[in-house]
Amino acid sequence: MTDLAALVTNIELCSQVDGHSTVTFPTLKTLSVNDVVAVWSSVSKRVQEQLLQTKPPAVSVTGLGTFHIQKWLSFENGEVLAFQRPRLSLCRTLKQIRELQHSSLPVPDDMKRVTVTYKRILSDVPYPEEVVQNCMQETLSFMSFILTNRDDVD
């Protein structure tokens, strides 16, 4: 099993300027990999619940992006076929970090938008809201730091 505290400490040491770390992850240092996976599994569950609705809204995860269902029709052999697939529009910050140039599929204007809230995640995990919020924010900051430095994200 990966030692999360060691990974986080290594990133903090790598980001030191004049002996002081420019990035810190105090909550991640106290959590195990399983704890972090539990939080993000709950986020995934909440996104999936929303996208599986009859009329799914666009679902935003702060710091990551917005998930939505893209629908389209195709005419094949005289039949109309309806298709749909999940899409993720990365938040602007993540796109800028890696200088991603992919064409962004905008969320349709008429689509309702919802945000995955920390309070909703609390029903699935045994941690207080502050720990859930910090875990999510620090995980995304950790990922952003790695992407910014062009490190391998595996």
Secondary structure, DSSP 8 states (H G I E B T S, - for coil): ---HHHHHHHHHHHTEETTEES---HHHHHS-HHHHHHHHHHHHHHHHHHHTSSS--EEEETTTEEEEEEEEEEEETTEEEEEEEEEEEE-HHHHHHTT---------TTS-EEE--HHHHHTTSSS-HHHHHHHHHHHHHHHHHHHHTT----
